[in-house]
């Protein structure tokens, strides 16, 4: 009977948007977070399927993997040249994927996916001028 009287509590959301683990409420960056368990329940295992759950994130498919690109708030890079780095950086476990086609891989065994909006050049390099897809 005592357990039914307890109020439900919310789980704290921890992000690494500032390169250190911090509570989402204390991070001074516009961040959307999707939990890995939620992605597994919804059977979302690729970047193309994640965009359905994150506002202002769009995925453009092309004729091949190198022609695909991510857009945050409508800003992104459309180029078929392999030498052009995208304006939305994809970071997986701290490693920046510098080519557009590398972001199309399957995502398995995720802890969380963070989408950081706006220029993130200070922490994620000069090529994160539109935002960052940070995958842990």
Secondary structure, DSSP 8 states (H G I E B T S, - for coil): -TGGGS-------EE-TTSS-EEGGG--S-EEEEEHHHHHHTT--BHHHHTTTSTTEEEE--SSGGG-EEEETTEE-----TT---SEEEEETTEEE-SGGGGGSB--S-SEEEEEES--HHHH-TT-SSEEEEE-
